[in-house]
Amino acid sequence: MTDERWRRARTWTVAASLVALLGCAGGGEDTNQLDPDTLTRRQKDSILSTLPVPGAGAVGKALDAADAARARAERHDTIR
């Protein structure tokens, strides 16, 4: 092999070794994967309804409709 080919092979070997070492260097526990999701579906939908994305307004309207239906059901439950 020529010197150029040896240098190129050595460069690739060093690069592959670094990638392997970085992949294994995770170290301790990753708490993000272990923590349960802390937001409820309702909270996520509420956040989504405020974002400037297509359909976000419809999510907000659906939440309002669900709130109105829940309030109506509570009123019917309290009728004596």
C-alpha positions in Angstrom: 0.0 0.0 0.0 1.1 3.5 -0.6 1.5 6.1 2.1 -1.7 7.9 1.0 -3.7 4.7 1.3 -2.3 4.0 4.8 -3.1 7.5 6.0 -6.7 7.2 4.6 -7.1 3.8 6.2 -5.8 5.1 9.5 -8.1 8.1 9.4 -11.1 5.9 8.8 -10.0 3.5 11.6 -9.6 6.4 14.1 -13.0 7.9 13.0 -14.8 4.6 13.4 -13.1 4.1 16.8 -14.3 7.5 18.0 -17.8 6.9 16.8 -17.8 3.6 18.7 -16.5 5.2 21.8 -19.0 8.0 21.7 -21.8 5.6 21.2 -20.8 3.7 24.3 -20.0 6.8 26.4 -23.6 7.1 27.6 -22.5 6.7 31.2 -25.3 7.0 33.8 -29.0 6.6 33.6 -31.0 8.7 31.2 -33.7 10.1 33.4 -35.7 11.4 30.5 -36.5 7.9 29.4 -37.4 6.7 32.9 -39.7 9.6 33.9 -43.4 9.1 33.1 -45.1 11.8 31.0 -46.1 14.5 33.4 -48.7 16.3 31.2 -52.2 15.0 30.7 -53.8 14.7 27.3 -55.9 17.7 28.1 -52.9 19.8 29.0 -51.1 18.8 25.8 -54.2 19.7 23.7 -54.5 23.0 25.5 -50.9 23.8 24.6 -51.4 22.7 21.0 -54.4 24.9 20.6 -52.3 28.0 21.2 -49.6 27.1 18.5 -49.6 28.7 15.1 -50.2 25.4 13.2 -53.0 24.3 10.9 -55.9 22.8 12.9 -54.8 24.3 16.2 -58.0 26.4 16.4 -60.1 23.4 15.9 -58.4 21.7 18.8 -59.3 24.7 21.0 -62.9 24.7 19.8 -63.1 21.0 20.6 -61.8 21.6 24.1 -64.4 24.3 24.6 -67.1 22.0 23.3 -66.0 19.3 25.7 -66.0 21.7 28.6 -69.5 22.9 27.7 -70.7 19.3 27.5 -69.1 18.4 30.9 -70.7 21.5 32.5 -74.1 20.6 31.0 -73.8 17.1 32.3 -72.9 18.3 35.8 -75.9 20.7 35.8 -78.2 17.7 34.8 -76.7 15.6 37.6 -77.4 18.2 40.2 -81.1 18.7 39.3 -83.4 17.4 42.0 
